[in-house]
Amino acid sequence: KRVPSLPDVPTLAEQGLKGAEVSIWHGLYAPKNTPKPVVDKLVGARWPDVRCLDMACNEGWFSVQLALRGASSVLGVDVREEHIAVSQSVQEAAGLSNLAFQKRNVFDLKVEELGQFEVTLCLGLLYHLADPVGALGVARALTSEVCVIETQVAQGADDLHCRWGSGESRSGPGVAVVPSDPYHVAPGLAVVLVPTLDALIAMLYSVGFRQVALLSAAPG
């Protein structure tokens, strides 16, 4: 039967998909009077003029939330075809004309083709990559206002030291080299690179982000 909170969204059975089963659901729960997300505070009433990009959108939950807020357009991309199939089914069922999904690798996203987006989401992506700096560079090029990043980071440690070609000693925050798995990365990656928080911040500034703010969940 239809979800009470979405009475106008038809069920899969109503759309001709008899006997369809969903094996997993994703949900977020918050107590009453939880403050609005940071993006809402930044955008305010400008949603109808805001373009959004969801890099590595998974099955599209956050993309849908941006579309429901009234963004002028939302593009969700993911490298896995099965995720795009689910996302497109949700978009069609919800009738969100301002939302689109594409199967694409984030490294193939070009500002010359797509232009810039006022809001870019980079959620749960960086620690699945062998080139996090390159991915952040793509995000920076495509972002005109704010990029929201959620990622795992390696445990902090002392700076690492190395010799440069000139013989001088250099140092900087570290990156963990972690074995990958076939379920969470693009095919062909044997290892992924997971930066420490200090390394991540250094990477963000290196690709051109002018301001970096660290947001932590409120206690409890």
N, C-alpha and C positions, 0 to 999 in steps of 0.2 A: 504494500500500500504506500501511498505518498507520504513523504516526510511532513509532519505538521508545520514545521518552520518554513517549508518551501511548498506550499499547497499548489502552486501553479506549475511545478516541475513534474512532468509525467514519469511514471516508473518505467523501467526497462521493458517490463511485460506489455505495458500500454504502447510502447514503440515497436512491438513486434519481436522482442528478444525473449521468447518464452523459455523458462527454465534457467535463465542466466543466474550465476552465483558469483558473489564477490567474496574473496577469501580474506581480504584485509581492508580495514578502514583506518584512516588517519584522522585524529581529532585533537583539538586544543580546548582545554577547559580553564576558565579563570573565574575567580570570585567576583561577586557583584561590586561595582564601582572600581574595577581595575582601570588604571589610567589608559587612555588611548595609546596605540602604538606610536613610536617616535615619528614614523613616516606621516601619520595623520597630522601630527603637530606641525611638521615642516611644510606640508602641502596646504593644510587648512581648507579653504573653500575653492582651491584652484584645480580640483580633480578634473573637471571637464577640459582643461587645457594641458593636462599632463600625459605624456607618453611614457610607458613603462616597459622594461625588459626584465624577464625572469630567466637568468642563465641557469641551466641545469634544473629545469622546473619540476623534475620528477613526475608525479601524476597531476600536477597543476593546481594544488590547493592554494598556494599563495598567489598564483596568477589569477585565479578566480576571485580571491578577496580584493585584489586591486581593481578588477573589472567591476565588481559589485559596488565599489566605492565611487564609480562613475568616471574612471580614467578615460581619456579620449580614445586610447588604444593600448592594448597589452599584448606583448608577444612573449610566449613561453617557448623555450627551446630545450631539447634534451637529446643526448646521443643515443638513447635506447628507444627503439621503435615501439616496444610494448608500453612504455610510459606515455608516448605521444598518442597511441591509440586510446588509452584510457582518458587522457586529458581531452581529446577531441570529442569523445562520447559525452563527457560532462559538459563541455561547452555547448554542444548541440542540444542536450537535454535542457540546459538552463536558458537557452536562447540568448546567449550573450554575444551580441554582434560586434562588440568592441574588443573581443578576445580571440586570439589565434595561436595555434601551436605549430611548430615545425621541428622535424627531426634534423638536427644540425649539431656539429661539433663546435664548441665555443671558440676554438681557434680559427674557424672559418667565418666568424662574424666580422664584417667590415663596416666601418663608419661610412665609407663611400657609398655603400649600398643601402644601409639602414638609417643613416643619420644618427643623431644623438637622442638620448632619452633623459627626461628629467629625473626619473627614478629607475635605478637598476638594482635588482636583487641578485646576490651571489651567495646562495645559501647551501651549505653542505657540499661544496664543490672542491675547494682548494686542496683538501687533504686526500683527494682521489687523483691527483695529477702529478706528473713528473716534471712539469714546468709551471709552478705556481706564479712565478714572476711574469711569465708570458700571459697567463690568464688574467692577472691583475692589470697588465698593460691593455688588454682587450677591453676590460671593464672600464678602465679610465677613459679610453678613447671614445667609448659609447655613452658615457655619462656626462650630462651637462650640469647637474645639480648635486644629487646625493646617490651614493652607492652603499647599500646595506650588505654587510658581509657577516656571515655566521660560519664558523669553522672550528674544527679541532686544532689544537696547537700542541707542540711537543713541550714536555716539562722544561722549565727554565733551568739554565746552567750558566756557568761562567763563559765569557766569550772564548771563541776558538782562535788559535793563532796559526799563521802560516807564513812562509817565505814568498815574497814576490819575485818576479823575474830579475829585478834589479838587485836582489839580495836583501832588501829591506823587509822588516817584519810587519805584518798587518794582522788585524784582529777584527772580529765581529761576532754577532749572535749566531747561534747554530741552527742547523736543519737536520731533522731525523730522516734517515733513509729507511723506508719501511716496505716490506714485501706487500705487493698488491694482491687482489683477489679478483676473479672473473665476474663478480656480481655487482661491483660498484665502480668500475673504471672502464674506459674505452679499451677495446681489444688490443693485446700486444704489449701491455705495460707490465714489466717484471717488478718494478719498484715505484713507489710514490715518495714525494718529498714533503715532509710535514715540518713547517717552521715553528720555532718558538714564538711567543708573543712578541718579543723584541725584534726578532727577525721579520715577522709579518709586518710590523709597523715600519721597519726600515724599507721593506719591499714596497709598501704603499707609497711612501714618500718618493722612492726611486722612480716609480712609473708616472709621477706627476700629480698625485693627490695633494692638495695644498693644506688640508686640515684633516686630522684623524682623531676621532673621539671613540673611547672605549666605553661601551655600555654593559653594565652588569645587571643581572636579575636582582630584584629586590629580595631581601631576606624573607623566607617563608613563602 
